[in-house]
Every structure is written in C-alpha cells, then in structure tokens.
C-alpha cells in the first residue's frame, strides 16, 4: 500500500514512493499517513496528558478516569507498549509525583 511504501522510504529502504507521490497524496484533503488517524489522536491525547499533569502534578492517570475515560485507557495502552523501551531516568521524570 502507499502507507507501507511511505514507511519504507522513511526508513531508507527501497520503495516505490517518491517525493512527488508524497506531495500528491498530501494534497488530498482527507489523506492521512496513519490509516486510523492515530497520529492525530496521539497528539490530542498527549495534549490532554500534559493538561492532566499541570492539574495533578503527575502523569499517573487512573485507568478509570471519570473526567476523561479515554485518556486513562490511552495511558495504560501507551505504557504497556513503551515501558520496556523507556530509559529509567525518562520513566522516573515522567511519572514521579511532585
């Protein structure tokens, strides 16, 4: 697919995707590189997490967060995938209580 070819190109691998094709796809108003709009959703949740941290002093969003149920689920999903890859210092900085 176009998205797979785009990923290959970005990784420096052989791909049929060209800069011209990228521009032409991006010229289509509804085109997104992530098929489910994950990049947009990720940015929204990140913004919500930053707001949560400002209000609560940490990023320890409960899984069941009455004010924003989707944020709690997103944080849990994100952590379950990324926790193994976060350096200890980064993890402690993000999740320490003030």
BAFILUM-300739 format. One record per residue (C-alpha): residue in one letter; x negated, y, z negated. Coordinates in Angstrom, 1 decimal. Example, Ala and Ser with C-alpha at 12.3 -4.5 7.8 and 13.67 -1.06 7.14 Angstrom:
! BAFILUM-300739
NODE   aa     east    north       up
NODE    A    -12.3     -4.5     -7.8
NODE    S    -13.7     -1.1     -7.1
//
This chain:
! BAFILUM-300739
NODE   aa     east    north       up
NODE    X      0.0      0.0      0.0
NODE    X     -1.0      3.6      0.2
NODE    X     -1.4      3.8     -3.5
NODE    X     -3.7      0.8     -3.6
NODE    X     -5.8      2.3     -0.8
NODE    X     -6.0      5.6     -2.7
NODE    X     -7.3      3.8     -5.8
NODE    X     -9.9      2.0     -3.7
NODE    X    -11.1      5.3     -2.2
NODE    X    -11.3      6.9     -5.7
NODE    X    -13.4      4.0     -6.9
NODE    X    -15.8      4.5     -3.9
NODE    X    -14.8      1.2     -2.3
NODE    X    -13.9      0.6      1.3
NODE    X    -10.4      1.9      2.1
NODE    X     -8.3      2.9      5.0
NODE    X     -7.2      6.0      3.0
NODE    X     -8.7      9.3      4.3
NODE    X     -8.6     12.8      3.0
NODE    X     -6.3     13.7      5.9
NODE    X     -3.8     11.0      4.9
NODE    X     -4.0     12.1      1.3
NODE    X     -3.1     15.7      2.3
NODE    X     -0.3     14.5      4.5
NODE    X      1.2     12.3      1.7
NODE    X      0.9     15.0     -0.9
NODE    X      2.7     17.4      1.5
NODE    X      5.8     15.3      1.0
NODE    X      7.7     17.0     -1.8
NODE    X      8.7     13.9     -3.8
NODE    X      5.4     12.0     -3.3
NODE    X      3.6     10.8     -6.5
NODE    X      0.5      8.6     -6.7
NODE    X      1.9      6.7     -9.6
NODE    X      4.9      4.7     -8.4
NODE    X      6.9      5.3    -11.6
NODE    X      5.8      8.8    -12.2
NODE    X      3.6      7.6    -15.1
NODE    X      1.1     10.4    -14.8
NODE    X      3.9     13.0    -15.2
NODE    X      5.4     11.0    -18.1
NODE    X      2.0     10.6    -19.7
NODE    X      1.4     14.4    -19.6
NODE    X      4.8     15.0    -21.2
NODE    X      4.2     12.5    -24.0
NODE    X      0.7     13.9    -24.6
NODE    X      2.1     17.4    -25.0
NODE    X      4.7     16.0    -27.4
NODE    X      2.0     14.2    -29.3
NODE    X      0.0     17.5    -29.6
NODE    X      3.1     19.2    -30.9
NODE    X      3.6     16.4    -33.4
NODE    X      0.0     16.8    -34.6
NODE    X      0.5     20.5    -35.1
NODE    X      3.6     19.9    -37.2
NODE    X      2.4     16.9    -39.2
NODE    X     -1.4     17.3    -39.3
NODE    X     -2.0     13.8    -37.7
NODE    X     -1.0     11.6    -34.8
NODE    X      0.5      8.8    -36.9
NODE    X      3.8      8.9    -35.2
NODE    X      6.1      6.2    -36.6
NODE    X      7.4      3.7    -34.2
NODE    X     10.9      4.7    -35.1
NODE    X     10.7      8.4    -34.9
NODE    X     14.1      9.9    -35.3
NODE    X     13.1     13.3    -33.8
NODE    X     11.6     11.6    -30.7
NODE    X     12.1      7.9    -30.4
NODE    X     10.3      7.7    -27.0
NODE    X      7.2      9.3    -28.5
NODE    X      6.9      6.6    -31.2
NODE    X      7.2      3.8    -28.6
NODE    X      4.7      5.6    -26.3
NODE    X      2.1      6.0    -29.0
NODE    X      2.4      2.3    -30.0
NODE    X      2.1      1.2    -26.4
NODE    X     -0.9      3.5    -25.8
NODE    X     -2.7      2.4    -28.9
NODE    X     -2.2     -1.3    -28.2
NODE    X     -3.9     -0.9    -24.9
NODE    X     -6.6      1.6    -25.8
NODE    X     -7.6      0.9    -29.3
NODE    X    -10.2     -1.6    -28.3
NODE    X    -11.8      0.9    -26.0
NODE    X    -11.8      4.0    -28.3
NODE    X    -15.2      4.6    -29.9
NODE    X    -14.8      4.6    -33.7
NODE    X    -15.5      8.3    -34.0
NODE    X    -12.8      9.2    -31.5
NODE    X    -10.3      7.0    -33.2
NODE    X    -11.0      8.5    -36.6
NODE    X    -10.9     12.0    -35.2
NODE    X     -7.5     11.4    -33.6
NODE    X     -5.8      9.5    -36.4
NODE    X     -7.2     10.9    -39.6
NODE    X     -4.8     12.7    -42.0
NODE    X     -5.6     16.3    -43.0
//
